[in-house]
Amino acid sequence: MRDDDEWERSELWGGLVADEVRNVSNDWRHVASMDPRNRKRQRLAISLIGVAILVLIGVLVAGYTIIFVLPSKQVVARVGAVEYTRGDMMTLMRVKQKTIEALGGQFAAGTDIFLTLQLIVENEIVAQAAPRFGITVSDAMIDADIRGLMARSGQVSLLEVSDQTEREFRERYNRLLNSIQLSEKEHRALVRRGLLRQLFKEFIGESVPLLAEHVRLHRVIGSLEEEADIMRVKLKDALDGVDDPETRRSIFKEIARELSQDSQEVLKRGGDLGWVPRGVNLDYEDSFFDLEVGELSDPVQKIDDPTDYYFFMVSEKTPARELSPASRDALKVRALQDWLNEERKNYDVWSKFDSYIYNWMIEQLKLTTSSTPEARTSDNPLGF
């Protein structure tokens, strides 16, 4: 019995001692917390931690701003009081990118980046000049253009009009807007600018005649100038005394298929580029428009690949021939470009573009394309 009582008393005493120790410890911490010096140290520590967190957040925000926000806000072009930034250029490039991909094409940037800056400036000049000529774009024209785009991409049929096709159109159009990260209002504004340029092209292009001087043009591509001597000898021997244009063309086709390093498409035609009007290919036409019929031109370096040479031959000439729709459209484009070059003098135009901006845009485009952006091939209908 005594042992049990002593054990209980010892347990009770131990508990009381422990409680007293805890009370004393708590009292000490309370007293210590009331010490002004300790409270000052605590406030200082909390302040230092808060400052460190704010500095870290500031560094992250500044880094994000410098890397992602500020570059897109940099002004790259100005027409009068209207400014355009890198972000505006990037938006237009992404619209072109997604439009080409929607049509089943392969997007390639390259020189398109430089052309986009030029396009932004020119379209702003057109927009500011349009009221003087009474040229406007209606909402109905914008609707038709957007639906036409979706139809060309095979996503929406223009022949069917029903609630279902309308739902499909809205779904796919919203998907396109999400992919280019634009609101419908922003996208329609870009479409309006493009249509305004087309209307201006037709307006300025009314001065393009229906008839023009033409030559029936043929070409061979070679990598060595010595090949010209071989072709001259063969042509001279084969064409000596030949007056029939069809015979000239047949002879040249055989030589082209034997010696030319042209594309398969052109080789199938034996180097025959068809009837070419004056004014469509200004980069090269001085090399072939003054040739005598059946005469081979001197070697002409390709602009986009100086290691290759063009050799031209004209099989027939005419001072007046009706322009094909493609050639007349090309001349309208040139007429618009001539007008823009002249009209530009009436505006305060400023632009800035360098390798740093170019590389930034290439990196941005890589984020939204499945292939590495590269220089595009020529869109010239004659294959130059």
C-alpha positions as CSV (number, residue, x, y, z in Angstrom):
1,M,0.0,0.0,0.0
2,R,2.7,2.4,1.0
3,D,4.6,1.9,-2.2
4,D,1.5,2.7,-4.2
5,D,0.9,5.9,-2.2
6,E,4.4,7.0,-2.6
7,W,4.2,6.3,-6.3
8,E,1.1,8.4,-6.6
9,R,2.6,11.2,-4.6
10,S,5.7,11.2,-6.8
11,E,3.6,11.3,-10.0
12,L,1.6,14.2,-8.6
13,W,4.7,16.1,-7.6
14,G,6.3,15.5,-11.0
15,G,3.2,16.9,-12.7
16,L,3.2,19.9,-10.5
17,V,6.9,20.5,-11.2
18,A,6.3,20.2,-14.9
19,D,3.4,22.6,-14.9
20,E,5.4,25.1,-12.9
21,V,8.3,24.8,-15.4
22,R,5.9,25.4,-18.3
23,N,4.4,28.4,-16.5
24,V,7.8,29.8,-15.8
25,S,8.9,29.2,-19.4
26,N,5.7,30.9,-20.7
27,D,6.2,33.8,-18.3
28,W,9.8,34.2,-19.5
29,R,8.7,34.2,-23.1
30,H,6.0,36.7,-22.3
31,V,8.4,38.9,-20.4
32,A,11.0,38.6,-23.2
33,S,8.4,39.5,-25.8
34,M,7.5,42.6,-23.8
35,D,11.2,43.6,-23.9
36,P,11.3,46.6,-26.4
37,R,14.7,45.5,-27.7
38,N,13.3,42.0,-28.6
39,R,10.2,43.5,-30.2
40,K,12.4,45.8,-32.2
41,R,14.5,42.8,-33.4
42,Q,11.3,40.9,-34.4
43,R,10.0,43.8,-36.3
44,L,13.3,44.3,-38.1
45,A,13.5,40.6,-39.0
46,I,9.9,40.7,-40.3
47,S,10.7,43.8,-42.3
48,L,13.8,42.3,-43.8
49,I,11.9,39.2,-44.8
50,G,9.2,41.3,-46.4
51,V,11.7,43.4,-48.2
52,A,13.4,40.3,-49.5
53,I,10.1,38.9,-50.8
54,L,9.3,42.2,-52.4
55,V,12.7,42.4,-54.1
56,L,12.3,38.8,-55.4
57,I,8.8,39.6,-56.8
58,G,10.2,42.8,-58.3
59,V,13.0,40.9,-60.0
60,L,10.5,38.4,-61.4
61,V,8.2,41.1,-62.6
62,A,11.0,43.1,-64.1
63,G,12.4,40.1,-65.9
64,Y,9.0,39.2,-67.3
65,T,8.5,42.8,-68.4
66,I,11.9,43.1,-70.0
67,I,11.7,39.8,-71.8
68,F,8.0,39.6,-72.8
69,V,6.3,43.0,-72.4
70,L,8.7,45.7,-73.4
71,P,9.9,44.2,-76.7
72,S,6.4,43.9,-78.0
73,K,5.6,47.5,-77.0
74,Q,8.6,48.9,-78.9
75,V,7.5,51.2,-81.7
76,V,8.9,50.1,-85.1
77,A,6.9,52.3,-87.5
78,R,5.0,55.6,-87.5
79,V,2.9,57.2,-90.2
80,G,1.9,60.6,-89.1
81,A,0.5,60.3,-85.6
82,V,-0.3,56.6,-85.9
83,E,2.3,54.2,-84.3
84,Y,2.9,50.5,-84.8
85,T,4.8,48.2,-82.4
86,R,6.6,44.9,-82.7
87,G,3.5,43.4,-81.2
88,D,1.4,44.7,-84.1
89,M,3.9,43.2,-86.6
90,M,3.8,39.9,-84.7
91,T,0.0,39.9,-84.8
92,L,0.0,40.4,-88.6
93,M,2.6,37.7,-89.0
94,R,0.6,35.2,-86.9
95,V,-2.5,35.9,-88.9
96,K,-0.6,35.2,-92.1
97,Q,0.9,32.1,-90.5
98,K,-2.5,30.6,-89.4
99,T,-4.2,31.6,-92.6
100,I,-1.6,29.8,-94.7
101,E,-1.7,26.7,-92.4
102,A,-5.6,26.8,-92.6
103,L,-5.3,26.6,-96.4
104,G,-3.0,23.6,-96.1
105,G,0.2,25.5,-96.9
106,Q,3.6,25.5,-95.3
107,F,4.3,28.8,-93.4
108,A,7.8,30.3,-94.0
109,A,8.8,33.6,-92.6
110,G,12.2,34.8,-93.9
111,T,11.8,37.9,-96.1
112,D,8.1,38.0,-95.1
113,I,9.1,39.7,-91.9
114,F,10.7,42.6,-93.8
115,L,7.7,42.7,-96.1
116,T,5.3,42.8,-93.1
117,L,6.8,46.1,-91.9
118,Q,6.5,47.5,-95.4
119,L,2.9,46.3,-95.6
120,I,2.0,47.9,-92.3
121,V,3.3,51.3,-93.5
122,E,1.7,51.0,-96.9
123,N,-1.7,49.9,-95.5
124,E,-1.7,52.9,-93.1
125,I,-1.0,55.2,-96.0
126,V,-3.9,53.6,-98.0
127,A,-6.2,53.9,-94.9
128,Q,-5.4,57.6,-94.5
129,A,-5.7,58.3,-98.2
130,A,-8.9,56.3,-98.8
131,P,-11.4,58.9,-97.7
132,R,-10.1,61.3,-100.4
133,F,-11.1,58.8,-103.0
134,G,-14.3,57.7,-101.4
135,I,-13.1,54.1,-101.0
136,T,-14.7,52.2,-98.0
137,V,-15.1,48.6,-96.9
138,S,-18.5,47.5,-95.7
139,D,-19.2,44.9,-92.9
140,A,-20.9,42.7,-95.5
141,M,-17.6,42.6,-97.5
142,I,-15.7,41.6,-94.4
143,D,-18.2,38.9,-93.7
144,A,-17.9,37.5,-97.2
145,D,-14.1,37.6,-97.1
146,I,-13.9,35.7,-93.8
147,R,-16.4,33.1,-95.0
148,G,-14.5,32.8,-98.3
149,L,-11.3,32.1,-96.4
150,M,-13.0,29.4,-94.4
151,A,-14.5,27.9,-97.6
152,R,-11.0,27.9,-99.3
153,S,-9.6,26.0,-96.3
154,G,-12.3,23.4,-96.9
155,Q,-13.8,24.0,-93.5
156,V,-17.1,25.6,-94.5
157,S,-19.3,25.1,-97.5
158,L,-20.6,28.2,-99.2
159,L,-23.2,26.2,-101.1
160,E,-25.1,25.2,-97.9
161,V,-26.9,27.6,-95.7
162,S,-28.3,26.1,-92.5
163,D,-28.2,26.4,-88.8
164,Q,-25.7,23.5,-88.7
165,T,-23.3,25.1,-91.2
166,E,-23.6,28.4,-89.3
167,R,-22.6,26.7,-86.1
168,E,-19.7,25.0,-87.8
169,F,-18.6,28.3,-89.2
170,R,-18.7,30.0,-85.8
171,E,-16.8,27.1,-84.1
172,R,-14.0,27.0,-86.7
173,Y,-13.8,30.8,-86.9
174,N,-13.5,31.0,-83.1
175,R,-10.8,28.3,-83.2
176,L,-8.9,30.4,-85.7
177,L,-9.3,33.5,-83.5
178,N,-8.0,31.5,-80.5
179,S,-5.0,30.3,-82.5
180,I,-4.0,33.8,-83.5
181,Q,-4.9,35.2,-80.1
182,L,-7.2,37.9,-81.5
183,S,-10.7,39.1,-80.7
184,E,-13.2,39.0,-83.5
185,K,-13.2,42.8,-83.6
186,E,-9.4,42.9,-83.9
187,H,-9.4,40.3,-86.7
188,R,-12.1,42.1,-88.6
189,A,-10.1,45.3,-88.4
190,L,-7.1,43.5,-90.1
191,V,-9.4,42.0,-92.7
192,R,-10.8,45.5,-93.4
193,R,-7.2,46.8,-94.0
194,G,-6.5,44.0,-96.4
195,L,-9.8,44.6,-98.4
196,L,-9.1,48.3,-98.4
197,R,-5.8,47.6,-100.1
198,Q,-7.4,45.3,-102.7
199,L,-10.0,48.0,-103.5
200,F,-7.3,50.6,-103.9
201,K,-5.4,48.2,-106.2
202,E,-8.4,47.9,-108.4
203,F,-9.0,51.7,-108.3
204,I,-5.4,52.5,-109.2
205,G,-5.2,49.6,-111.6
206,E,-8.0,51.0,-113.8
207,S,-5.2,52.8,-115.6
208,V,-3.6,49.4,-116.7
209,P,-4.4,48.8,-120.4
210,L,-5.9,45.7,-121.7
211,L,-3.2,45.3,-124.4
212,A,0.5,45.3,-124.0
213,E,3.8,44.4,-125.8
214,H,4.5,40.7,-125.4
215,V,7.3,38.2,-126.1
216,R,7.1,34.4,-126.1
217,L,9.8,33.7,-123.6
218,H,12.0,30.6,-123.0
219,R,14.8,30.0,-120.6
220,V,17.5,27.6,-119.5
221,I,19.3,27.5,-116.2
222,G,23.0,26.7,-116.0
223,S,25.7,26.9,-113.3
224,L,28.6,27.7,-115.6
225,E,28.9,30.5,-118.2
226,E,30.7,28.1,-120.5
227,E,27.4,26.4,-121.0
228,A,26.3,29.4,-122.9
229,D,28.8,28.7,-125.7
230,I,27.5,25.2,-126.1
231,M,23.9,26.4,-126.3
232,R,24.8,29.2,-128.7
233,V,26.4,26.8,-131.1
234,K,23.6,24.3,-130.9
235,L,20.9,27.0,-131.3
236,K,22.8,28.6,-134.2
237,D,23.1,25.3,-136.0
238,A,19.6,24.2,-135.3
239,L,17.8,27.5,-136.0
240,D,19.7,28.5,-139.0
241,G,17.2,29.4,-141.7
242,V,14.2,28.6,-139.5
243,D,11.3,31.2,-139.7
244,D,8.5,29.2,-138.0
245,P,7.9,30.1,-134.3
246,E,6.7,26.6,-133.5
247,T,9.9,25.1,-134.9
248,R,12.0,27.5,-132.9
249,R,10.1,26.5,-129.7
250,S,10.5,22.8,-130.5
251,I,14.3,23.1,-131.0
252,F,14.7,25.1,-127.8
253,K,12.7,22.6,-125.8
254,E,15.0,19.8,-126.8
255,I,18.1,21.9,-125.8
256,A,16.5,22.9,-122.5
257,R,15.6,19.3,-121.6
258,E,19.1,18.3,-122.4
259,L,21.1,21.1,-120.7
260,S,18.8,23.0,-118.3
261,Q,18.9,22.7,-114.5
262,D,15.5,24.2,-114.1
263,S,12.6,22.9,-111.9
264,Q,10.7,19.9,-113.1
265,E,7.6,22.0,-113.8
266,V,9.5,24.3,-116.2
267,L,11.4,21.4,-117.7
268,K,8.2,19.6,-118.6
269,R,7.4,22.7,-120.7
270,G,10.9,22.6,-122.2
271,G,11.7,26.0,-120.7
272,D,8.7,27.6,-122.3
273,L,7.4,30.5,-120.0
274,G,4.6,31.5,-122.4
275,W,3.7,35.0,-123.4
276,V,5.3,37.6,-121.1
277,P,4.1,41.2,-121.2
278,R,6.4,44.2,-120.6
279,G,6.4,45.5,-117.1
280,V,5.7,42.3,-115.2
281,N,9.3,41.1,-114.5
282,L,11.4,44.3,-114.2
283,D,14.3,42.5,-112.6
284,Y,15.0,40.5,-115.8
285,E,13.1,41.9,-118.7
286,D,16.0,44.1,-119.8
287,S,17.8,40.9,-120.5
288,F,15.2,39.5,-122.9
289,F,12.8,42.1,-124.3
290,D,15.4,43.6,-126.7
291,L,16.6,40.2,-128.0
292,E,16.1,39.3,-131.6
293,V,13.9,36.4,-132.3
294,G,15.9,33.2,-131.9
295,E,18.8,34.9,-130.2
296,L,20.2,33.6,-126.9
297,S,20.8,36.1,-124.2
298,D,24.0,36.6,-122.3
299,P,24.2,34.8,-118.9
300,V,22.1,36.5,-116.3
301,Q,22.7,35.8,-112.6
302,K,19.7,34.7,-110.6
303,I,19.0,37.3,-107.9
304,D,18.2,34.8,-105.2
305,D,21.1,32.4,-106.2
306,P,24.1,34.0,-107.9
307,T,25.7,30.6,-108.5
308,D,23.1,29.9,-111.2
309,Y,22.5,31.7,-114.5
310,Y,19.5,32.3,-116.7
311,F,19.8,32.1,-120.5
312,F,16.8,33.5,-122.3
313,M,15.5,33.1,-125.8
314,V,12.5,34.8,-127.5
315,S,10.7,32.7,-130.1
316,E,8.1,35.3,-131.1
317,K,7.2,39.0,-130.5
318,T,4.0,41.1,-130.8
319,P,3.6,44.8,-130.1
320,A,0.0,44.4,-128.8
321,R,-1.5,41.3,-127.2
322,E,-4.3,41.0,-124.7
323,L,-3.1,40.7,-121.1
324,S,-4.0,37.5,-119.3
325,P,-5.9,38.0,-116.0
326,A,-2.8,37.0,-114.0
327,S,-0.5,39.4,-115.9
328,R,-3.0,42.3,-115.7
329,D,-3.3,41.7,-111.9
330,A,0.5,41.8,-111.6
331,L,0.5,45.1,-113.5
332,K,-2.2,46.4,-111.2
333,V,0.0,45.4,-108.2
334,R,2.9,47.3,-109.8
335,A,0.7,50.3,-110.4
336,L,-0.4,50.4,-106.8
337,Q,3.2,50.1,-105.7
338,D,4.3,53.0,-107.9
339,W,1.4,55.1,-106.5
340,L,2.4,54.2,-102.9
341,N,6.0,55.1,-103.5
342,E,4.9,58.5,-104.8
343,E,2.2,59.0,-102.1
344,R,4.7,58.2,-99.3
345,K,6.4,61.5,-99.9
346,N,3.3,63.3,-98.6
347,Y,3.5,61.5,-95.2
348,D,5.8,61.7,-92.2
349,V,7.0,58.1,-92.2
350,W,9.5,56.6,-89.8
351,S,10.5,53.0,-89.3
352,K,13.1,51.0,-87.4
353,F,14.1,47.4,-88.0
354,D,17.4,45.6,-87.2
355,S,18.8,42.1,-86.7
356,Y,17.8,42.1,-83.0
357,I,14.1,42.7,-83.9
358,Y,14.3,40.2,-86.7
359,N,15.7,37.5,-84.4
360,W,13.1,38.3,-81.7
361,M,10.3,37.8,-84.3
362,I,11.8,34.5,-85.5
363,E,11.8,33.2,-82.0
364,Q,8.2,34.3,-81.4
365,L,7.1,32.7,-84.6
366,K,8.8,29.4,-83.5
367,L,6.3,29.2,-80.6
368,T,3.3,28.9,-82.9
369,T,4.6,27.0,-86.0
370,S,5.4,23.4,-86.5
371,S,8.4,24.2,-88.7
372,T,11.4,26.5,-88.5
373,P,10.6,29.8,-90.2
374,E,12.7,30.2,-93.3
375,A,12.9,32.3,-96.5
376,R,9.9,31.8,-98.8
377,T,10.0,31.0,-102.4
378,S,9.0,33.4,-105.1
379,D,5.3,33.9,-105.8
380,N,6.0,35.1,-109.3
381,P,3.6,33.4,-111.7
382,L,6.4,33.0,-114.2
383,G,8.6,31.2,-111.7
384,F,11.4,33.8,-111.6
